[in-house]
Amino acid sequence: MVSVGRKRSGGARVRRQCGLMAAATLALLVGAGPLAAEDDAGFPFERELVFAGDPLPGTRQIPNLEIDRQGRLSLLMWCNTLMAQAVVTDGRITILPGATTRKACPPEVMKADDDLIAALQQAAVWRREGNLVTIAGEAGASPLRFRLPTN
């Protein structure tokens, strides 16, 4: 068999770029464009959401999540940062695969980051109650809770 095309050495990079392009296309197709201004029950676009889970021993970092009106997601975790695409509609949320930084951190911190990403990528529904935003999967997994900072 004759191989035609790119060498395999950059395959991971190409797959990641294709995945990001597909995510952006999907977001546009399902209408993740500009949305109406939020109300008290609406998703808090372009606002920092601070992780409301248990602190990770040995770290001072508290994860925070932000999703802009175009669906660009930034999740600053205990060690690394996830940049992905989110599709948010009435009570539903889909997090598409993205790219993460690869900082060298202790193994338990890296595992906590990976667990947070896995939980977020299983997300299917969201709910807002005042300053608390809950993101959960439909399979009954433990929900992620984030809070809006108040002054």
Contact map, one row per residue, 1 for C-alpha under 8 A:
1110000000000000000000000000000000000000000000000000000000000000000000000000000000000000000000000000000000000000000000000000000000000000000000000000000
1111000000000000000000000000000000000000000000000000000000000000000000000000000000000000000000000000000000000000000000000000000000000000000000000000000
1111100000000000000000000000000000000000000000000000000000000000000000000000000000000000000000000000000000000000000000000000000000000000000000000000000
0111110000000000000000000000000000000000000000000000000000000000000000000000000000000000000000000000000000000000000000000000000000000000000000000000000
0011111000000000000000000000000000000000000000000000000000000000000000000000000000000000000000000000000000000000000000000000000000000000000000000000000
0001111100000000000000000000000000000000000000000000000000000000000000000000000000000000000000000000000000000000000000000000000000000000000000000000000
0000111111100000000000000000000000000000000000000000000000000000000000000000000000000000000000000000000000000000000000000000000000000000000000000000000
0000011111100000000000000000000000000000000000000000000000000000000000000000000000000000000000000000000000000000000000000000000000000000000000000000000
0000001111110000000000000000000000000000000000000000000000000000000000000000000000000000000000000000000000000000000000000000000000000000000000000000000
0000001111111100000000000000000000000000000000000000000000000000000000000000000000000000000000000000000000000000000000000000000000000000000000000000000
0000001111111110000000000000000000000000000000000000000000000000000000000000000000000000000000000000000000000000000000000000000000000000000000000000000
0000000011111111000000000000000000000000000000000000000000000000000000000000000000000000000000000000000000000000000000000000000000000000000000000000000
0000000001111111100000000000000000000000000000000000000000000000000000000000000000000000000000000000000000000000000000000000000000000000000000000000000
0000000001111111110000000000000000000000000000000000000000000000000000000000000000000000000000000000000000000000000000000000000000000000000000000000000
0000000000111111111000000000000000000000000000000000000000000000000000000000000000000000000000000000000000000000000000000000000000000000000000000000000
0000000000011111111100000000000000000000000000000000000000000000000000000000000000000000000000000110000000000000000000000000000000000000000000000000000
0000000000001111111110000000000000000000000000000000000000000000000000000000000000000000000000000000000000000000000000000000000000000000000000000000000
0000000000000111111111000000000000000000000000000000000000000000000000000000000000000000000000000000000000000000000000000000000000000000000000000000000
0000000000000011111111100000000000000000000000000000000000000000000000000000000000000000000000001100000000000000000000000000000000000000000000000000000
0000000000000001111111110000000000000000000000000000000000000000000000000000000000011000000000001100000000000000000000000000000000000000000000000000000
0000000000000000111111111000000000000000000000000000000000000000000000000000000000000000000000000000000000000000000000000000000000000000000000000000000
0000000000000000011111111100000000000000000000000000000000000000000000000000000000000000000000000000000000000000000000000000000000000000000000000000000
0000000000000000001111111110000000000000000000000000000000000000000000000000000000001000000000011000000000000000000000000000000000000000000000000000000
0000000000000000000111111111000000000000000000000000000000000000000000000000000000001000000000000000000000000000000000000000000000000000000000000000000
0000000000000000000011111111100000000000000000000000000000000000000000000000000000000000000000000000000000000000000000000000000000000000000000000000000
0000000000000000000001111111110000000000000000000000000000000000000000000000000000000000000000000000000000000000000000000000000000000000000000000000000
0000000000000000000000111111111110000000000000000000000000000000000000100000000000001110000000000000000000000000000000000000000000000000000000000000000
0000000000000000000000011111111110000000000000000000000000000000000000000000000000000000000000000000000000000000000000000000000000000000000000000000000
0000000000000000000000001111111100000000000000000000000000000000000000000000000000000000000000000000000000000000000000000000000000000000000000000000000
0000000000000000000000000111111100000000000000000000000000000000000000000000000000000010000000000000000000000000000000000000000000000000000000000000000
0000000000000000000000000011111110000000000000000000000000000000000000000000000000000000000000000000000000000000000000000000000000000000000000000000000
0000000000000000000000000011111111100000000000000000000000000000000011100000000000000011100000000000000000000000000000000000000000000000000000000000000
0000000000000000000000000011001111100000000000000000000000000000000011100000000000000000000000000000000000000000000000000000000000000000000000000000000
0000000000000000000000000000000111110000000000000000000000000000000011000000000000000000000000000000000000000000000000000000000000000000000000000000000
0000000000000000000000000000000111111000000000000000000000000000000010000000000000000000000000000000000000000000000000000000000000000000000000000000000
0000000000000000000000000000000001111100000000000000000000000000000000000000000000000000000000000000000000000000000000000000000000000000000000000000000
0000000000000000000000000000000000111110000000000000000000000000000000000000000000000000000000000000000000000000000000000000000000000000000000000000000
0000000000000000000000000000000000011111111110000000000000000000000000000000000000000000000000000000000000000000000000000000000000000000000000000000000
0000000000000000000000000000000000001111110000000000000000000000000000000000000000000000000000000000000000000000000000000000000000000000000000000000000
0000000000000000000000000000000000000111110000000000000000000000000000000000000000000000000000000000000000000000000000000000000001000000000000000000000
0000000000000000000000000000000000000111111000000000000000000000000000000000000000000000000000000000000000000000000000000000000111000000000000000000000
0000000000000000000000000000000000000111111100000000000000000000000000000000000000000000000000000000000000000000000000000000000100000000000000000000000
0000000000000000000000000000000000000100111110000000000000000000000000000000000000000001000000000000000000000000000000000000000100000000000000000000000
0000000000000000000000000000000000000100011111100000000000000000000000000000000000000000000000000000000000000000000000000000000000000000000000000000000
0000000000000000000000000000000000000100001111100000000000000000011110000000000000000000000000000000000000000000000000000000000000000000000000000000000
0000000000000000000000000000000000000000000111110000000000000000011110000000000000000000000000000000000000000000000000000000000000000000000000000000000
0000000000000000000000000000000000000000000111111000000000000000011100000000000000000000000000000000000000000000000000000000000000000000000000000001000
0000000000000000000000000000000000000000000001111100000000000001110000000000000000000000000000000000000000000000000000000000000000000000000000000001100
0000000000000000000000000000000000000000000000111110000000000001110000000000000000000000000000000000000000000000000000000000000000001000000000000111100
0000000000000000000000000000000000000000000000011111000000000111100000000000000000000000000000000000000000000000000000000000000000000000000000000111100
0000000000000000000000000000000000000000000000001111100000000111100000000000000000000000000000000000000000000000000000000000000000000000000000011110000
0000000000000000000000000000000000000000000000000111110000000000000000000000000000000000000000000000000000000000000000000000000000000000000000011110000
0000000000000000000000000000000000000000000000000011111000000000000000000000000000000000000000000000000000000000000000000000000000000000000000011100000
0000000000000000000000000000000000000000000000000001111100000000000000000000000000000000000000000000000000000000000000000000000000000000000000000000000
0000000000000000000000000000000000000000000000000000111110100100000000000000000000000000000000000000000000000000000000000000000000000000000000000000000
0000000000000000000000000000000000000000000000000000011111110000000000000000010000000000000000000000000000001000000000000000000000000000000000000000000
0000000000000000000000000000000000000000000000000000001111100000000000000000000000000000000000000000000000000000000000000000000000000000000000000000000
0000000000000000000000000000000000000000000000000000000111110000000000000000000000000000000000000000000000000000000000000000000000000000000000000000000
0000000000000000000000000000000000000000000000000000001111111000000000000000010000000000000000000000000000000000000000000000000000000000000000000000000
0000000000000000000000000000000000000000000000000000000101111100000000000000000000000000000000000000000000000000000000000000000000000000000000000000000
0000000000000000000000000000000000000000000000000000000000111110000000000000111000000000000000000000000000000000000000000000000000000000000000000000000
0000000000000000000000000000000000000000000000000110001000011111000000000000110000000000000000000000000000000000000000000000000000000000000000000000000
0000000000000000000000000000000000000000000000000110000000001111100000000011110000000000000000000000000000000000000000000000000000000000000000000000000
0000000000000000000000000000000000000000000000011110000000000111110000000011100000000000000000000000000000000000000000000000000000000000000000000100000
0000000000000000000000000000000000000000000000011110000000000011111000001111000000000000000000000000000000000000000000000000000000000000000000000100000
0000000000000000000000000000000000000000000011111000000000000001111100001110000000000000000000000000000000000000000000000000000000000000000000000000000
0000000000000000000000000000000000000000000011100000000000000000111111111100000000000100000000000000000000000000000000000000000000000000000000000000000
0000000000000000000000000000000000000000000011100000000000000000011111111000000000000000000000000000000000000000000000000000000000000000000000000000000
0000000000000000000000000000000111100000000011000000000000000000001111110000000000000000000000000000000000000000000000000000000000000000000000000000000
0000000000000000000000000000000111000000000000000000000000000000001111110000000000000000000000000000000000000000000000000000000000000000000000000000000
0000000000000000000000000010000110000000000000000000000000000000001111111000000000001111000000000000000000000000000000000000000000000000000000000000000
0000000000000000000000000000000000000000000000000000000000000000001111111100000000111100000000000000000000000000000000000000000000000000000000000000000
0000000000000000000000000000000000000000000000000000000000000000111100111110000001111100000000000000000000000000000000000000000000000000000000000000000
0000000000000000000000000000000000000000000000000000000000000000111000011111000011110000000000000000000000000000000000000000000000000000000000000000000
0000000000000000000000000000000000000000000000000000000000000011110000001111100011100000000000000000000000000000000000000000000000000000000000000000000
0000000000000000000000000000000000000000000000000000000000000011100000000111111111000000000000000000000000000000000000000000000000000000000000000000000
0000000000000000000000000000000000000000000000000000000000001111000000000011111111000000000000000000000000000000100100000000000000000000000000000000000
0000000000000000000000000000000000000000000000000000000100101110000000000001111100000000000000000000000000001001100000000000000000000000000000000000000
0000000000000000000000000000000000000000000000000000000000001000000000000001111110000000000000000000001010001100100000000000000000000000000000000000000
0000000000000000000000000000000000000000000000000000000000000000000000000001111111000000000000000001111000000100100000000000000000000000000000000000000
0000000000000000000000000000000000000000000000000000000000000000000000000111101111100000000000000001100000000000000000000000000000000000000000000000000
0000000000000000000000000000000000000000000000000000000000000000000000001111100111110000000000000111100000000000000010000000000000000000000000000000000
0000000000000000000000000000000000000000000000000000000000000000000000011110000011111000000000000111000000000000000000000000000000000000000000000000000
0000000000000000000100000000000000000000000000000000000000000000000000011100000001111100000000111110000000000000000000000000000000000000000000000000000
0000000000000000000100110010000000000000000000000000000000000000000000111000000000111110000000111100000000000000000000000000000000000000000000000000000
0000000000000000000000000010000000000000000000000000000000000000001000111000000000011111000011110000000000000000000000000000000000000000000000000000000
0000000000000000000000000010010100000000000000000000000000000000000000100000000000001111100011110000000000000000000000000000000000000000000000000000000
0000000000000000000000000000000100000000001000000000000000000000000000100000000000000111111111000000000000000000000000000000000000000000000000000000000
0000000000000000000000000000000100000000000000000000000000000000000000000000000000000011111110000000000000000000000000000000000000000000000000000000000
0000000000000000000000000000000000000000000000000000000000000000000000000000000000000001111100000000000000000000000000000000000000000000000000000000000
0000000000000000000000000000000000000000000000000000000000000000000000000000000000000001111110000000000000000000000000000000111000000000000000000000000
0000000000000000000000000000000000000000000000000000000000000000000000000000000000000001111111000000000000000000000000000001110000000000000000000000000
0000000000000000000000000000000000000000000000000000000000000000000000000000000000000111101111100000000000000000000000000011110000000010000000000000000
0000000000000000000000000000000000000000000000000000000000000000000000000000000000000111000111110000000000000000000000001111000000000000000000000000000
0000000000000000000000000000000000000000000000000000000000000000000000000000000000011110000011111000000000000000000000011110000000000000000000000000000
0000000000000000000000100000000000000000000000000000000000000000000000000000000000011110000001111100000000000000000000001000000000000000000000000000000
0000000000000000001100100000000000000000000000000000000000000000000000000000000000011000000000111110000000000000000000001000000000000000000000000000000
0000000000000001001100000000000000000000000000000000000000000000000000000000000001111000000000011111000000000000000000000000000000000000000000000000000
0000000000000001000000000000000000000000000000000000000000000000000000000000000001110000000000001111100000000000000000000000000000000000000000000000000
0000000000000000000000000000000000000000000000000000000000000000000000000000000111100000000000000111110000000000000000000000000000000000000000000000000
0000000000000000000000000000000000000000000000000000000000000000000000000000000111000000000000000011111000000000000000000000000000000000000000000000000
0000000000000000000000000000000000000000000000000000000000000000000000000000000100000000000000000001111100000000000000000000000000000000000000000000000
0000000000000000000000000000000000000000000000000000000000000000000000000000001100000000000000000000111110000000000000000000000000000000000000000000000
0000000000000000000000000000000000000000000000000000000000000000000000000000000000000000000000000000011111000000000000000000000000000000000000000000000
0000000000000000000000000000000000000000000000000000000000000000000000000000001000000000000000000000001111101100000000000000000000000000000000000000000
0000000000000000000000000000000000000000000000000000000000000000000000000000000000000000000000000000000111111100000000000000000000000000000000000000000
0000000000000000000000000000000000000000000000000000000000000000000000000000000000000000000000000000000011111110000000000000000000000000000000000000000
0000000000000000000000000000000000000000000000000000000000000000000000000000000000000000000000000000000001111111000000000000000000000000000000000000000
0000000000000000000000000000000000000000000000000000000100000000000000000000011000000000000000000000000011111111100000000000000000000000000000000000000
0000000000000000000000000000000000000000000000000000000000000000000000000000001100000000000000000000000011111111110000000000000000000000000000000000000
0000000000000000000000000000000000000000000000000000000000000000000000000000000000000000000000000000000000111111111000000000000000000000000000000000000
0000000000000000000000000000000000000000000000000000000000000000000000000000010000000000000000000000000000011111111100000000000000000000000000000000000
0000000000000000000000000000000000000000000000000000000000000000000000000000111100000000000000000000000000001111111110000000000000000000000000000000000
0000000000000000000000000000000000000000000000000000000000000000000000000000000000000000000000000000000000000111111111000000000000000000000000000000000
0000000000000000000000000000000000000000000000000000000000000000000000000000000000000000000000000000000000000011111111100000000000000000000000000000000
0000000000000000000000000000000000000000000000000000000000000000000000000000100000000000000000000000000000000001111111110000000000000000000000000000000
0000000000000000000000000000000000000000000000000000000000000000000000000000000001000000000000000000000000000000111111111000000000000000000000000000000
0000000000000000000000000000000000000000000000000000000000000000000000000000000000000000000000000000000000000000011111111100000000000000000000000000000
0000000000000000000000000000000000000000000000000000000000000000000000000000000000000000000000000000000000000000001111111110000000000000100000010000000
0000000000000000000000000000000000000000000000000000000000000000000000000000000000000000000000100000000000000000000111111110000000000011000000010000000
0000000000000000000000000000000000000000000000000000000000000000000000000000000000000000000001111000000000000000000011111110000000000000000000000000000
0000000000000000000000000000000000000000000000000000000000000000000000000000000000000000000001100000000000000000000001111111000000000001100000000000000
0000000000000000000000000000000000000000000000000000000000000000000000000000000000000000000011100000000000000000000000111111110000000011110000000000000
0000000000000000000000000000000000000000000000000000000000000000000000000000000000000000000111000000000000000000000000000111110000000011110000000000000
0000000000000000000000000000000000000000000000000000000000000000000000000000000000000000001110000000000000000000000000000011111000000011110000000000000
0000000000000000000000000000000000000000000000000000000000000000000000000000000000000000001110000000000000000000000000000011111100001111000000000000000
0000000000000000000000000000000000000000000000000000000000000000000000000000000000000000001000000000000000000000000000000000111110001110000000000000000
0000000000000000000000000000000000000000111000000000000000000000000000000000000000000000000000000000000000000000000000000000011111111100000000000000000
0000000000000000000000000000000000000000100000000000000000000000000000000000000000000000000000000000000000000000000000000000001111111000000000000000000
0000000000000000000000000000000000000001100000000000000000000000000000000000000000000000000000000000000000000000000000000000000111111000000000000000000
0000000000000000000000000000000000000000000000000000000000000000000000000000000000000000000000000000000000000000000000000000000111111000000000000011100
0000000000000000000000000000000000000000000000000000000000000000000000000000000000000000000000000000000000000000000000000000000111111100000000001111000
0000000000000000000000000000000000000000000000001000000000000000000000000000000000000000000000000000000000000000000000000000011111111110000000001111000
0000000000000000000000000000000000000000000000000000000000000000000000000000000000000000000000000000000000000000000000000000011100011111000000111100000
0000000000000000000000000000000000000000000000000000000000000000000000000000000000000000000010000000000000000000000000010011111000001111100000111000000
0000000000000000000000000000000000000000000000000000000000000000000000000000000000000000000000000000000000000000000000010111110000000111110111110000000
0000000000000000000000000000000000000000000000000000000000000000000000000000000000000000000000000000000000000000000000100111100000000011111111100000000
0000000000000000000000000000000000000000000000000000000000000000000000000000000000000000000000000000000000000000000000000011100000000001111110000000000
0000000000000000000000000000000000000000000000000000000000000000000000000000000000000000000000000000000000000000000000000000000000000000111110000000000
0000000000000000000000000000000000000000000000000000000000000000000000000000000000000000000000000000000000000000000000000000000000000001111111100000000
0000000000000000000000000000000000000000000000000000000000000000000000000000000000000000000000000000000000000000000000000000000000000001111111100000000
0000000000000000000000000000000000000000000000000000000000000000000000000000000000000000000000000000000000000000000000000000000000000001100111110000000
0000000000000000000000000000000000000000000000000000000000000000000000000000000000000000000000000000000000000000000000000000000000000111100111111000000
0000000000000000000000000000000000000000000000000011100000000000000000000000000000000000000000000000000000000000000000110000000000000111000001111100000
0000000000000000000000000000000000000000000000000011100000000000000000000000000000000000000000000000000000000000000000000000000000011110000000111110000
0000000000000000000000000000000000000000000000001111100000000001100000000000000000000000000000000000000000000000000000000000000000011100000000011111000
0000000000000000000000000000000000000000000000001111000000000000000000000000000000000000000000000000000000000000000000000000000000111000000000001111100
0000000000000000000000000000000000000000000000111100000000000000000000000000000000000000000000000000000000000000000000000000000000111000000000000111110
0000000000000000000000000000000000000000000000011100000000000000000000000000000000000000000000000000000000000000000000000000000000100000000000000011111
0000000000000000000000000000000000000000000000000000000000000000000000000000000000000000000000000000000000000000000000000000000000000000000000000001111
0000000000000000000000000000000000000000000000000000000000000000000000000000000000000000000000000000000000000000000000000000000000000000000000000000111
